[in-house]
Amino acid sequence: MGRLLALDYGKKRTGIAITDELQLIASGLTTVRTFELIDFLKDYTEKENVQKFIVGEPRQMDNTPSESEALIAPFLNRLKKVFPHIPVERHDERFTSKMAFQTMIDSGLKKKKRRDKALVDEISATIILQAYLNKI
């Protein structure tokens, strides 16, 4: 089996999480600047067998798409063109940033480290991926 790769897509940076090859455990991989994301994914998929991309789907409380969905749509089109052999699925990402921040507090990270937005994005991607794994 190949790995599942999750993206918490953002305007400035994107958090990335990955599963093990058995698709049992979600782990944070890194955070990259969004304008470098496609190049990062090209490099990563040359080295690792990625079976599927899971992209966070931002939604409002009433289940309508969030404003940031307008930023994600063009990226999804590009992702599908660059990687036509890797399917893309979406997964609800509501509350992942809050959950990521709470995880940082619960794990005892100092206040200075909790201000690291890149770490929040990486943890958010991990939460998205673990929630996806729990669903399948």
N, C-alpha and C positions, 0 to 999 in steps of 0.2 A: 504494500500500500504506500501511497505517497503522503506527504504532509499536507495539512490544511494551513493556510496562511491568512490571518485576519488583519484587517486594516481599520484603524480609527482615523479616518480621513479628516484633515483639517486644512484651513486656508494657508497656515504657515508651516505646520509640521504634521506628520502622520505617524501614529503609533503602530507598531507591527508586533504581532504575536504569531507563534508557530506551534504546531503539535509535534509530538514525536512521530515516528514512522507508523506506529500502530494506532495513531489517532486517539490516544487515551488521555494525554496530559497537554494542557495548554500552558505555554511559557512565553513570557515577554522576550522579544528578540532585540528590538531597538526602536529608536525614533529617528526619522530622517526628515530633512526639510522637504516639503511637498514638491517643490520644483525639481528635486533630485529623485523622486520616488520611482518613476518608470525605469531610470537607469539602475537604481538599486535592485529593483525586482528582476530586471534582465540578468544582472550579475548573479543574484541569489538563485534564480531558477535554472541557471546553467550548472550550478554546483549541487543543488538539491532537487529532488523529485517533488514538486508541488502539484498536488492533485486538484486543489480547488482554492479559489480566493473567497474569503468571507468578508464582505464590506459592511461596516456599520451603517444602519439606516436610521437617521435621526427623525424622530416623530414628536409631535406635540402631544399633550395630554389627551386631546380628543381624537388621537390616532391619525391626524392629518400630517402630511410631510412638513418637516421643519424648514425654515428659510435656508439653512445650509445645504439642503438637498439640491438647490440650484447650482451649487459649486461642485457637488459630487457627480451629477449627471454627465457633464462633459468628460470628467475623469473616467467614469465607467465606460463610456464609448471608446475612449483611447485604450483603456485596459483591455477591452475585448478585441480591439484591432491588433494590438501588439502581442497579445497572448491568446490567439483564437482557439488553441488547443486546451486551455485551462478554463473550466467553467467558473462563473461568478455567481455567488448567492449573497443575498442581503440578510442581515439580522438586526432586529430592533436594538438600538443602542441607548434607549432612554435610561437616564440615571447612572450611566457607566462612569461619568466623570465624578459624580458625587460618591459613588461606591469606591472608585479608585482612591479618592482623597481619604475616605474613611478607612480603607485598607492601610494606607500609609500611616494614619494615626494609630490604628490598632497594632501595627507592627513595630511601633515605637520610634519611627523616624523623627528626627529633630525637625523643628519648625523650618529651618533653612532648607533642608532637603525636600520638605513638603511643598516648597515654593517652586520646585523644579517642574515646570509644565511639561517638559519632555517626558519625565518619569510618569506623570499623570496620564499622558497619552499612551504610553507603552502599557501601563497597567489597565487602562480602559480597553485597549485592543485585546489584552489577555482575558478580561471579563467577557467581552463580546464572544471570543472564541470558546471559552469554557461554557457559556450559556448555549452556544450553538451545539457543542458536543453533548451537552445534557439533553438537548432537544432530539438529536438524531438517534 
